[in-house]
Amino acid sequence: MSDGTMTPGMRKYVEVNNKYLAERDRYIRDVVKKWKFDTIAVHGLYSVQDAIEDYQGAIIEPVFMSTSQAYRDSDEMAAALEYRIPTWCYSRIANPSTYYYEWALALLEGYGFDGVTECCSTSSGMAAIMTAIQPFLVHKFHNKLEPRNFLATAQCYGGTFQQFNVRMTEERDIECRWIKDATNIDEWASKIDKNTRFLYGELPSNPGLGFFDIKAVADLAHSHNLPLIVDSTVATPALLRPICHGADIVVQSVTKTLTSSGFGICGAVIARKGLITNIDNDDLKNNFSIYVKYLPNRDYGPNLHPMQAIMSLNDMRTLRSKIDMMSRSTMEVAEFLEKHPAVESVQYLGLPNHPLHDLASRYMWLVDAEHDTQYGKPVNRYGHLMSFCIKGGPEPTRKFFDNLQRIWRATDLGRIKSVATIPAISTHQQQGEAGRQLANIPPNMVRLCVGGEHPDDTIADLDQALNTLR
Ligand SMILES: *Cc1c(COP(=O)(O)O)cnc(C)c1O
């Protein structure tokens, strides 16, 4: 990423740092990549040696509340600012705290993947999506009128719908071609042309729990020399790692289930090295995460605060056991709702009668269940997001909602506390009736994200609120 010649002093810094990088890569490859998922979630790349040598033995990754890094001399500064040595420079570009957050996510999302994954942290999930898509939308032929398009699953988060529909399609003439039935590979194929830049899919989708065959869509994308970008927020790497199935890039709203505490907003872009694209840019192809971190995001500035990075890192350490517990509770809640006379329908991928249950069951597995003394064999888990429709339309739906006692009414998900919302009047309000129909969001739909409470107590709250409709 740099040009120009180096002074002898710069060369010395580069040599020392190349040794450091070689040792770090060895540690990742020979040590960390061999750990089980829980061990990676607990430790990531922060080692006893790091702590003792650099951080006065702190057993938790320190919060580097500093805007910038000082250099020993002009040679080190020049080498750093040309990105010839690992550096964090300025906290808009990088920071030692966000570094550990990034590596934890890169390693968790790349668990079981036999190549290398890296990560770029972002200030939110929306910033992660923007970071992931922008580099593919540049003018390739220096022609300002050049048409550009991309494909995306219509069943997606409301904010994603707005970013693609308003910011890209309406404001910039970059056409988002919505995929209405993501399980139909012919629909994907029919919408690709020579101006297509990438394929984008959310799964399971929020709130409709859409799903698609990742491998088939990745193969299709690659056959056209295009990358597949997946929003895997709802599943988290504890249940699904799209890169292992052929996806090139994963975006995460780490705000949600990955953290679950609800302390703040944060996101991440995780990409495999050597991704497939028709964009002629070697840095982008070789190491997308580092490319976006050091170049486009340096210039746009959607960076994560180090305090938030460390709080999020702490939340992620127990991801696997937490999502197992919350998935099991959600299953019980779904089974209860299915039998309730005031409920019209329940959408949860774990229910055998869900039309996408079989497809989801091919992909959604509790990581390492086969190494777990509790299970000792692979087990499917479907996460803690579900939705259901109330009989009688929007009015009884709001009455039920207003009568919830302990379940929170909020536009949030992924929390350790159960949270419910009516998507038509909240998360998916901005996209209007036509947009909601496209995404399959009726006005009597309630989205429920089941938290860590005992399921009996969650069921009791739902039951009393449903009984007010009699
Ligand atoms: C919330 C959410 C986002 C956006 O993330 P923020 O952290 O709120 O910016 C993107 N995708 C999905 C699936 C989400 O649920």
The ligand as an ORCA input file, in Angstrom:
! r2SCAN-3c Opt
* xyz 0 1
  C     -29.607     -4.321     13.984
  C     -29.211     -4.966     12.727
  C     -28.348     -4.319     11.838
  C     -27.811     -2.922     12.105
  O     -26.954     -2.939     13.183
  P     -26.694     -1.650     14.150
  O     -25.636     -2.151     15.064
  O     -27.992     -1.349     14.812
  O     -26.249     -0.551     13.270
  C     -27.992     -4.982     10.675
  N     -28.456     -6.220     10.409
  C     -29.289     -6.870     11.244
  C     -29.759     -8.237     10.892
  C     -29.698     -6.264     12.436
  O     -30.525     -6.924     13.254
*
